[in-house]
Amino acid sequence: MSQGNTAVTAQVVNAHACPVREVLDRVAGKWSVQIIVAAAHGPIRFTELERSIEGISRRMLTLTLRNLERDGLVTRTVHSTVPPKVEYELTPVAGELHATLLSLTDWAERHRVTVAQSRAAYDARHRPELLDG
């Protein structure tokens, strides 16, 4: 294949992969996953999310919720009370994503020992200095 064809093929692959990569980067982010899991059982208030997600700052929670709302994964409802009550809820698309995350978690649990054994075997073959510690 000529250099020109290779470049065109790479452009086509990158053009297709870019939106997919964007979506995966967003939904696979550390905070996004935790928010989706925390909100999976129905509407949840900002402060409840903040308390349930260890280590997240208010700013990061706000930014992540805003991005998830922009992507159509959560809805934000403001109730006209004093003080205002704001709730977040997963959209049906995010509910489907949550089910997928549960499947992935189940897979990880079933195969964690195999992965650990494979890592140890690899390290013994390729990084024996780690075993001398």
VOFI-7668 format. One line per 4 residues: number of its first residue (from 1); their letters; for each residue x, y, z of N, C-alpha, C. Coordinates in pm, 1 decimal. Layout:
N
NUM	a	X Y Z X Y Z X Y Z ~ ... $
***
This chain:
133
1	msqg	84.6 -116.4 0.0 0.0 0.0 0.0 89.3 123.0 0.0 ~ 53.1 222.7 -79.2 135.4 342.8 -86.7 117.5 427.9 36.7 ~ 211.4 520.0 56.4 205.6 609.7 171.8 75.8 689.3 172.5 ~ 28.9 732.6 54.0 -94.6 809.5 44.6 -214.0 730.1 91.9 $
5	ntav	-223.2 604.1 53.7 -335.9 521.3 95.0 -334.7 496.8 245.3 ~ -216.7 480.0 301.0 -205.8 458.7 444.8 -257.5 580.3 520.4 ~ -221.4 698.9 474.7 -265.6 820.9 540.3 -416.9 836.1 532.1 ~ -474.0 805.0 416.3 -618.9 815.9 399.5 -688.6 715.6 490.6 $
9	taqv	-637.8 592.8 496.3 -696.9 490.4 582.5 -691.0 533.7 728.5 ~ -578.9 587.3 772.1 -564.3 633.8 910.6 -662.8 746.5 939.2 ~ -683.5 837.1 843.2 -778.7 946.2 863.0 -920.3 893.4 879.6 ~ -957.1 795.0 797.1 -1090.8 737.2 805.3 -1109.8 669.0 940.6 $
13	vnah	-1011.1 591.0 985.5 -1019.7 522.1 1113.9 -1028.6 623.6 1226.7 ~ -943.5 725.1 1224.8 -944.9 825.9 1330.4 -1075.0 905.4 1332.0 ~ -1129.8 936.7 1213.9 -1255.1 1010.6 1207.9 -1368.4 929.5 1268.8 ~ -1367.8 799.6 1247.4 -1471.8 713.4 1303.9 -1448.9 691.9 1453.3 $
17	acpv	-1324.6 671.7 1492.6 -1293.0 638.7 1632.2 -1305.5 759.0 1724.4 ~ -1284.0 878.6 1673.6 -1282.4 996.9 1759.2 -1411.3 1014.6 1839.2 ~ -1529.9 1012.8 1777.0 -1651.8 1027.0 1857.0 -1671.1 912.4 1956.4 ~ -1634.7 792.2 1916.6 -1646.5 677.5 2007.1 -1552.2 695.6 2125.3 $
21	revl	-1430.8 737.7 2097.0 -1333.0 760.6 2203.1 -1381.6 870.1 2297.8 ~ -1440.8 976.4 2242.1 -1494.4 1084.2 2325.3 -1599.6 1032.9 2422.7 ~ -1692.3 953.2 2371.4 -1799.0 899.7 2455.6 -1740.6 807.2 2561.4 ~ -1650.6 717.3 2521.0 -1591.8 624.3 2617.4 -1509.7 696.8 2722.9 $
25	drva	-1436.9 799.0 2681.1 -1360.0 877.3 2778.8 -1452.8 939.1 2882.9 ~ -1567.0 988.5 2839.5 -1660.1 1052.6 2931.3 -1723.2 951.3 3025.3 ~ -1776.4 843.5 2970.0 -1852.0 750.9 3055.6 -1762.4 659.4 3137.3 ~ -1637.0 645.4 3097.6 -1546.8 558.1 3171.7 -1463.5 635.7 3273.3 $
29	gkws	-1485.2 764.7 3282.0 -1410.1 844.6 3377.4 -1440.4 804.4 3520.4 ~ -1341.7 818.8 3603.7 -1352.6 779.8 3745.6 -1478.0 836.4 3811.1 ~ -1500.5 964.9 3796.2 -1612.6 1028.3 3864.4 -1744.9 996.5 3796.1 ~ -1745.4 989.3 3664.3 -1869.2 958.4 3592.1 -1924.9 823.6 3634.6 $
33	vqii	-1839.4 723.8 3641.0 -1883.4 589.9 3680.4 -1942.6 594.2 3820.8 ~ -1876.5 661.0 3912.3 -1925.7 665.6 4050.0 -2057.7 741.6 4061.7 ~ -2074.1 846.5 3983.3 -2200.8 920.3 3983.8 -2312.4 833.5 3926.9 ~ -2284.5 764.0 3818.4 -2385.2 677.0 3757.0 -2427.5 567.5 3854.3 $
37	vaaa	-2332.9 509.1 3923.1 -2364.8 405.0 4021.4 -2446.1 464.9 4137.0 ~ -2405.2 582.0 4185.7 -2474.0 644.0 4299.5 -2616.7 686.1 4264.5 ~ -2639.7 723.8 4139.5 -2771.7 772.2 4098.8 -2859.3 662.2 4038.5 ~ -2813.5 540.2 4041.6 -2883.4 431.2 3973.6 -3017.8 395.0 4035.4 $
41	hgpi	-3040.0 431.5 4160.2 -3162.2 388.1 4228.4 -3268.7 496.9 4235.5 ~ -3254.1 598.0 4152.1 -3355.9 702.0 4149.1 -3296.3 838.7 4171.6 ~ -3381.3 939.4 4174.1 -3332.2 1076.7 4190.2 -3247.0 1091.3 4316.3 ~ -3142.7 1171.8 4302.7 -3052.0 1192.9 4415.6 -3010.6 1339.6 4417.7 $
45	rfte	-3001.6 1394.4 4536.7 -2963.8 1534.7 4552.3 -2811.9 1550.4 4544.7 ~ -2771.3 1671.2 4510.5 -2629.3 1702.9 4497.2 -2553.5 1665.8 4624.0 ~ -2606.1 1706.4 4739.2 -2535.2 1679.4 4864.4 -2526.6 1529.7 4894.0 ~ -2628.0 1453.7 4854.4 -2621.8 1308.0 4872.0 -2512.9 1248.4 4783.9 $
49	lers	-2503.4 1298.4 4660.5 -2395.4 1252.7 4571.4 -2259.9 1286.5 4631.6 ~ -2246.8 1408.1 4678.7 -2120.3 1454.4 4735.8 -2077.8 1366.0 4853.7 ~ -2173.0 1331.1 4939.4 -2141.7 1245.8 5054.6 -2111.4 1101.7 5013.4 ~ -2173.6 1053.8 4907.9 -2158.7 912.4 4871.4 -2035.9 883.6 4785.7 $
53	iegi	-1973.6 987.0 4730.6 -1857.4 966.5 4642.7 -1733.1 1018.7 4713.1 ~ -1659.9 927.8 4771.4 -1542.1 964.9 4849.7 -1434.7 1028.3 4761.4 ~ -1384.6 1142.1 4806.9 -1271.4 1206.1 4739.9 -1307.8 1306.2 4632.3 ~ -1434.9 1317.2 4596.2 -1471.3 1412.5 4490.5 -1490.6 1550.9 4551.6 $
57	srrm	-1439.6 1650.8 4483.5 -1458.4 1788.5 4530.0 -1591.8 1840.7 4476.1 ~ -1641.3 1945.2 4537.8 -1766.2 2006.9 4489.1 -1750.9 2050.8 4344.1 ~ -1637.4 2109.9 4314.5 -1613.4 2158.0 4177.9 -1613.3 2042.7 4078.6 ~ -1545.2 1933.5 4110.9 -1539.5 1819.8 4018.9 -1677.0 1755.5 4003.9 $
61	ltlt	-1751.8 1748.2 4112.4 -1887.1 1693.5 4105.3 -1973.8 1780.9 4015.3 ~ -1965.0 1910.3 4033.3 -2042.0 2003.2 3951.3 -2006.5 1989.3 3804.0 ~ -1876.8 1987.7 3773.2 -1832.5 1977.0 3633.5 -1874.8 1844.2 3571.2 ~ -1859.0 1736.3 3646.3 -1893.3 1605.0 3593.3 -2043.3 1593.7 3571.3 $
65	lrnl	-2122.7 1642.2 3665.8 -2268.6 1641.0 3647.9 -2309.3 1724.1 3526.9 ~ -2247.7 1838.5 3510.3 -2278.2 1924.9 3395.9 -2247.1 1852.3 3264.5 ~ -2133.1 1784.6 3259.4 -2096.7 1710.2 3138.2 -2189.9 1591.9 3114.4 ~ -2227.6 1521.7 3221.1 -2319.7 1409.5 3206.1 -2457.7 1458.5 3160.8 $
69	erdg	-2498.4 1574.2 3209.4 -2624.9 1632.4 3165.1 -2615.7 1672.3 3017.8 ~ -2506.4 1733.9 2980.5 -2485.2 1775.0 2841.2 -2488.0 1655.2 2747.3 ~ -2433.1 1542.5 2793.6 -2428.5 1421.1 2712.0 -2559.3 1341.8 2715.2 ~ -2657.6 1389.7 2790.0 -2786.1 1321.9 2795.0 -2789.2 1200.8 2885.9 $
73	lvtr	-2699.0 1196.4 2983.5 -2692.6 1081.8 3073.7 -2761.0 1107.4 3207.9 ~ -2772.3 1233.0 3246.5 -2847.5 1266.8 3367.2 -2939.9 1384.7 3336.6 ~ -3048.1 1389.4 3410.6 -3135.0 1506.8 3404.3 -3123.6 1579.5 3537.6 ~ -3134.9 1709.4 3530.7 -3125.9 1795.2 3649.1 -3261.5 1861.2 3667.4 $
77	tvhs	-3319.3 1842.6 3784.5 -3449.9 1901.8 3813.7 -3435.0 1995.2 3933.1 ~ -3477.0 2119.4 3913.8 -3473.5 2218.2 4020.8 -3616.6 2235.4 4070.9 ~ -3637.8 2207.8 4197.8 -3768.2 2224.9 4261.0 -3772.8 2362.7 4325.1 ~ -3880.9 2433.2 4303.1 -3889.8 2570.7 4355.7 -3933.1 2568.5 4501.6 $
81	tvpp	-3836.3 2540.3 4585.2 -3855.8 2543.8 4729.6 -3750.9 2637.2 4787.7 ~ -3763.0 2667.5 4913.3 -3661.6 2748.6 4980.3 -3602.2 2664.7 5092.0 ~ -3473.9 2631.6 5086.4 -3381.6 2657.5 4975.6 -3415.7 2569.0 4856.1 ~ -3365.2 2605.4 4737.3 -3395.5 2526.3 4617.9 -3346.9 2382.3 4634.2 $
85	kvey	-3427.3 2291.2 4586.7 -3392.2 2148.8 4591.3 -3358.1 2106.3 4448.5 ~ -3237.8 2053.9 4430.8 -3192.6 2010.2 4299.2 -3168.2 1860.1 4304.1 ~ -3226.7 1789.3 4209.9 -3209.4 1644.2 4202.5 -3154.9 1605.5 4065.5 ~ -3078.1 1498.4 4067.5 -3022.6 1442.1 3945.0 -3075.3 1300.3 3930.5 $
89	eltp	-3104.4 1263.9 3806.0 -3157.2 1130.6 3779.3 -3097.5 1079.6 3648.2 ~ -3071.8 949.5 3644.7 -3019.9 889.6 3521.9 -3127.4 889.0 3414.6 ~ -3085.3 912.4 3291.9 -3175.2 897.6 3178.0 -3180.7 748.2 3142.1 ~ -3275.0 707.4 3057.9 -3278.6 567.0 3015.9 -3146.5 519.9 2952.5 $
93	vage	-3081.5 608.0 2879.4 -2952.4 573.2 2817.9 -2849.8 542.3 2926.4 ~ -2847.0 623.1 3030.8 -2753.6 599.6 3141.1 -2792.9 476.2 3221.0 ~ -2922.1 447.8 3228.6 -2966.6 324.3 3294.0 -2912.9 202.2 3221.3 ~ -2913.1 209.7 3089.8 -2854.3 101.5 3009.5 -2703.6 92.6 3033.7 $
97	lhat	-2638.6 207.4 3041.3 -2495.2 211.0 3071.3 -2468.8 150.4 3208.8 ~ -2552.6 180.0 3306.9 -2536.2 124.2 3440.8 -2542.5 -28.2 3435.8 ~ -2636.2 -82.1 3360.0 -2645.7 -228.6 3345.3 -2518.3 -284.6 3282.9 ~ -2462.8 -213.1 3187.4 -2337.1 -254.7 3124.9 -2223.3 -250.1 3225.5 $
101	llsl	-2219.5 -146.6 3308.1 -2116.6 -136.7 3412.0 -2128.3 -251.5 3511.7 ~ -2251.4 -289.9 3545.0 -2270.5 -404.2 3635.2 -2217.1 -532.5 3572.3 ~ -2239.0 -548.5 3441.6 -2185.2 -665.8 3372.0 -2033.0 -664.8 3373.8 ~ -1975.1 -548.1 3351.8 -1829.4 -535.8 3353.9 -1775.3 -564.8 3493.5 $
105	tdwa	-1842.4 -514.6 3595.9 -1801.9 -541.2 3733.4 -1810.2 -689.6 3765.0 ~ -1916.1 -753.2 3719.6 -1933.2 -897.1 3739.0 -1821.0 -974.3 3670.1 ~ -1788.0 -934.0 3547.4 -1679.1 -998.5 3473.6 -1547.8 -982.7 3550.9 ~ -1519.9 -861.1 3598.4 -1395.7 -834.8 3671.8 -1387.8 -920.8 3797.8 $
109	erhr	-1498.3 -933.3 3867.1 -1501.0 -1015.6 3989.3 -1473.9 -1162.6 3956.7 ~ -1536.0 -1212.5 3849.6 -1517.1 -1353.0 3811.5 -1374.5 -1382.5 3766.3 ~ -1305.9 -1283.6 3709.4 -1174.8 -1308.5 3648.8 -1057.7 -1241.1 3719.8 ~ -1082.1 -1182.6 3835.7 -974.8 -1109.6 3904.4 -860.3 -1200.9 3945.7 $
113	vtva	-890.1 -1322.5 3987.9 -784.8 -1416.0 4028.7 -701.5 -1455.9 3907.1 ~ -766.9 -1483.5 3796.1 -695.4 -1519.6 3673.2 -602.8 -1407.0 3629.3 ~ -653.3 -1283.3 3634.7 -571.7 -1167.5 3596.4 -452.5 -1153.7 3690.8 ~ -474.2 -1169.1 3819.7 -365.1 -1158.9 3917.7 -260.2 -1267.5 3893.5 $
117	qsra	-304.8 -1390.0 3864.7 -210.9 -1499.3 3836.4 -133.0 -1471.9 3708.5 ~ -199.8 -1419.5 3607.5 -132.5 -1386.7 3481.0 -28.6 -1277.4 3500.8 ~ -61.3 -1177.3 3579.6 34.2 -1070.0 3608.1 157.1 -1124.2 3680.3 ~ 133.9 -1209.0 3779.9 246.0 -1265.6 3855.4 334.9 -1349.9 3765.3 $
121	ayda	274.6 -1429.8 3678.5 352.3 -1513.1 3586.4 431.0 -1426.1 3488.3 ~ 368.6 -1322.4 3436.8 436.1 -1231.0 3345.3 554.2 -1163.9 3414.4 ~ 529.0 -1111.5 3534.0 635.1 -1044.0 3608.6 751.2 -1138.9 3638.3 ~ 721.9 -1264.5 3669.1 827.7 -1361.9 3696.8 912.8 -1386.5 3572.5 $
125	rhrp	849.6 -1385.6 3455.7 923.5 -1407.0 3330.3 997.9 -1285.1 3283.3 ~ 938.2 -1168.1 3298.3 992.1 -1047.9 3236.2 1054.4 -947.6 3333.5 ~ 1025.5 -964.0 3460.4 1077.7 -868.3 3558.5 1120.0 -941.6 3684.5 ~ 1216.4 -1032.6 3671.7 1254.6 -1111.9 3787.9 1310.4 -1029.0 3904.3 $
129	elld	1357.8 -906.4 3875.7 1411.8 -822.8 3982.7 1303.2 -788.4 4086.2 ~ 1176.4 -790.5 4044.8 1067.6 -762.8 4139.0 1053.3 -874.7 4243.0 ~ 1094.0 -994.3 4204.9 1079.3 -1108.1 4295.1 1191.3 -1114.3 4398.4 ~ 1303.0 -1042.2 4373.1 1418.0 -1046.4 4464.4 1397.3 -956.2 4586.9 $
133	g	1296.2 -867.8 4584.3 1272.0 -771.2 4690.8 1256.0 -832.3 4820.2 $
***
